[in-house]
Amino acid sequence: MMKIQEGYMPFHQYQTYYRIVGEPSQSKAPLLLIHGGPGSSHNYFELMDDYAKTGRQLIMYDQVGCGKSSIPDDESIYVKETWAAELVALRKYLHLDQVHLLGQSWGGMLEMYYLTTFDPQGIKSVMINGSPASIKLWVKEQHRLLKYLSYEDRQAIAEAERTGNFSGPKYLAANDRYMERYCWDDPDENSPEPLRRPTNGKKASLIAEGPNEFTENGTISDFDVTDELKKIHVPVLVTNGTDDLCTPLIAKTVYDHIPGAKWHLFANSRHLALLDQHDEFIQVLDQCLKEND
C-alpha cells in the first residue's frame, strides 16, 4: 500500500491543503504538481498515484481558493502574486530544496511566472503542460477554435459575448460542446473517481479568469511573460495535445522563448493528456525526470 500523507500549511490567515504520495528518495527528487484553473484542484493528479511506485515521491496541493484549501471572501486574494507566494511558502514548509515541477494549464503559467520573477534555486526540471505565456494569444486561439463548432453553437457563443449574458441554455450547451472537444468530458458515473469530486473553485475561476476560456476578463487577463521566458535556465519540457485548448501555436510560442527547451506533442490529446493518453504521458514525464535527476 502506497503511503499517503495529507496536511495543511498555514498561509497568511488561510490554509493550503497538500497531499504527499510515496516516500522520499535519495536518488530521485520529488515531483511537485501544480494544478490548473485558476479554480481547479489537485484531484486529477490523483490519476498519477501509481507513478509513486517507481520510487518518486509526488506532492500535490490545492491552491488557496480551490479544493480543500481555504476559500477567501476577499477577492483581492485571487491574483497570480498570491499563488506564487503560496508556491514559495509550500516549498519552504515541506523542505523541497531539490524538486521537479509539473504545472498543467494555469499551473504551467504559474511555473513560468515563478521561474522568471523569483529565479528559484533547486529546480531540477520543469514540465509546462498545456500552458500559454500570453493570455492575449490564448484568447485569439480560442476564437479560432470556436470556428470549428456548428453554426448554431458559434451564434450562441457570439451572442453571449455580445450581451455579457453567459447563463442562457444555448450558450451553456455550446460551451459544453466546445470544452468536450478541446478540454475534457463532463465527468459522469464512468469517470475516474477523482474527476467526479468537486473542485470548489468556481469563485476563483470567475475572479481570476472570467466566465469561460475565450472571455478572459479576470485578474490574470493581462498575463504575459513571453519576453521574460529567456530568463529561465533550468531544463524545460513543453507539452500539449493536437486537440488542446493550448494549441500547437501557443505551445510553440512558449517553447521558442525558453533556452534549450524540449517539446512533446501528444497526437491524440485534448487539454489533459494525463487523462486522454495516460500511459504515454507517464512515459514522457518519466524520461524527462530521469534525464534531470
Order of alpha helices (4+ residues) and beta strands (2+ residues): beta-beta-beta-beta-alpha-beta-alpha-beta-alpha-alpha-alpha-alpha-alpha-beta-alpha-beta-alpha-alpha
